[in-house]
């Protein structure tokens, strides 16, 4: 999966990338994200639907999660956590500086 994702990112085949990722469990996507460079990681996370972003974020390594969430606007973050259970959403929201929202 990691090799396929990397090839699709470098080929800028984002529609195909989205299709491949939506068929994967969040844990597999998180594993791939944790092994990509920062730019590729942001690209991959960006093609995910907000609901899937939220599911993936809950299983990411803390440092990777924080890096990706720092790039989100308050509206994007709200959309991402909207479908999560409160116990999954609160830790994600705690990572953001809520006073800046």
C-alpha positions as CSV (number, residue, x, y, z in Angstrom):
1,X,0.0,0.0,0.0
2,X,2.8,2.4,0.9
3,X,4.5,2.0,-2.5
4,X,1.2,2.5,-4.4
5,X,0.4,5.6,-2.4
6,X,3.8,7.0,-2.9
7,X,3.6,6.4,-6.7
8,X,0.2,8.0,-7.0
9,X,1.3,11.0,-5.0
10,X,4.3,11.5,-7.2
11,X,2.3,11.0,-10.4
12,X,-0.3,13.5,-9.0
13,X,-3.0,10.9,-9.6
14,X,-5.1,12.3,-6.8
15,X,-8.5,10.8,-7.9
16,X,-6.9,7.4,-8.1
17,X,-5.2,8.0,-4.7
18,X,-8.5,8.9,-3.1
19,X,-10.2,5.7,-4.6
20,X,-7.4,3.5,-3.2
21,X,-7.4,5.0,0.2
22,X,-11.2,5.0,0.7
23,X,-11.0,1.2,0.5
24,X,-8.5,0.9,3.3
25,X,-9.1,0.8,7.1
26,X,-8.0,3.9,9.0
27,X,-5.2,2.0,10.7
28,X,-3.5,1.1,7.3
29,X,-3.8,4.7,6.1
30,X,-2.3,6.0,9.4
31,X,0.6,3.6,9.0
32,X,1.3,4.9,5.5
33,X,1.0,8.5,6.6
34,X,3.5,7.9,9.4
35,X,6.1,6.7,6.9
36,X,5.7,9.5,4.3
37,X,7.6,12.8,4.2
38,X,5.8,15.9,5.4
39,X,4.7,17.2,1.9
40,X,3.4,13.8,0.7
41,X,1.7,13.2,4.1
42,X,-0.2,16.5,3.7
43,X,-1.2,15.6,0.2
44,X,-2.5,12.2,1.2
45,X,-4.3,13.5,4.2
46,X,-5.8,16.2,2.1
47,X,-7.5,13.8,-0.4
48,X,-9.3,12.0,2.3
49,X,-13.0,12.8,3.0
50,X,-13.4,14.7,6.3
51,X,-15.0,11.7,8.0
52,X,-12.1,9.4,7.1
53,X,-9.6,12.1,8.1
54,X,-11.2,12.0,11.6
55,X,-11.0,8.3,11.8
56,X,-7.4,8.2,10.6
57,X,-6.4,11.0,13.0
58,X,-7.6,9.0,16.0
59,X,-5.1,6.3,15.3
60,X,-2.1,8.4,14.1
61,X,1.1,8.8,16.1
62,X,0.8,11.9,18.3
63,X,3.5,13.9,16.5
64,X,2.1,13.1,13.0
65,X,-1.4,13.9,14.2
66,X,-0.3,17.2,15.6
67,X,1.6,18.2,12.5
68,X,-1.5,17.4,10.3
69,X,-4.0,19.1,12.5
70,X,-1.9,22.2,12.7
71,X,-2.5,22.7,9.0
72,X,-6.3,22.6,9.3
73,X,-8.6,25.6,9.7
74,X,-11.2,25.6,12.5
75,X,-13.9,24.8,9.9
76,X,-11.9,21.9,8.5
77,X,-11.3,20.5,12.0
78,X,-15.0,20.8,12.9
79,X,-16.0,19.0,9.7
80,X,-13.4,16.3,10.4
81,X,-14.6,15.5,14.0
82,X,-18.3,16.0,13.3
83,X,-19.0,12.2,12.9
84,X,-16.6,11.0,15.6
85,X,-17.8,10.0,19.1
86,X,-17.0,12.6,21.7
87,X,-14.3,10.4,23.3
88,X,-12.5,10.3,19.9
89,X,-13.1,13.9,19.0
90,X,-12.0,15.6,22.3
91,X,-8.3,14.5,22.2
92,X,-8.1,15.8,18.6
93,X,-9.6,19.1,19.7
94,X,-7.3,19.3,22.7
95,X,-4.3,19.3,20.3
96,X,-5.4,22.5,18.7
97,X,-5.1,25.9,20.4
98,X,-8.8,26.5,20.8
99,X,-8.3,30.0,21.9
100,X,-7.1,30.8,18.4
101,X,-10.5,29.6,17.0
